[in-house]
């Protein structure tokens, strides 16, 4: 997850909104990890969040 296509950090409010939306759909948060996300512009990446959810069937 990235808040913007180029640069920028994930705001706490945006992350909370995403987590709540998934919870309403029955998903349970399992882990949040920082990750380097390769960009489409240039060779460098940007820091993002890898958010892992689980849902029982």
N, C-alpha and C positions, 0 to 999 in steps of 0.2 A: 504494500500500500504506500502510495505517495500522495500527498495533498495536491501537488502541482506537477505538471509535466516536466518543468525545468526548475530544479532547485526547490528550496522551501522545505520546512519541516512539518511533520504531522502535528497539528494542534491537538491538545487534550480534548477539546470540545468535539472536534471531528472524529477522533478515535472513539469517544464515548458514544456518539451517535451511531457509528457503524456497529459497535458491539451490541448496542441496544436493539438495532434493527435485526441483526442476526438472531439474538436471543428470542425476539418475538416470533421468529420463524422456526424455533425449536432447536437452534444450534447452541452448543455449549463451548465456551472458550477453553482451549487446552493449553495454548502457549503463545507468547509474544516474544519475538526475537528480532534484533536488529539485523539488517542484511544490506549488502551493497547491491544496488539495482543498476544493471547496465543500462545506460541511456541509448537512445537512437541517434543522438546528436553527439558526435565525437567519441573518442576512445575511453573517456572517463565514465565513472558511474556516480551514483548519488546514494546517500543513505536512505533506506526505507525500513518498513516494518514487515516482517513475515508473521501473519496472524493465522494460527491454526485452530480450526473449529472441529467439533465432532457432533454427530447427531445419531441417536439411536433409532433403529427402525421399528 
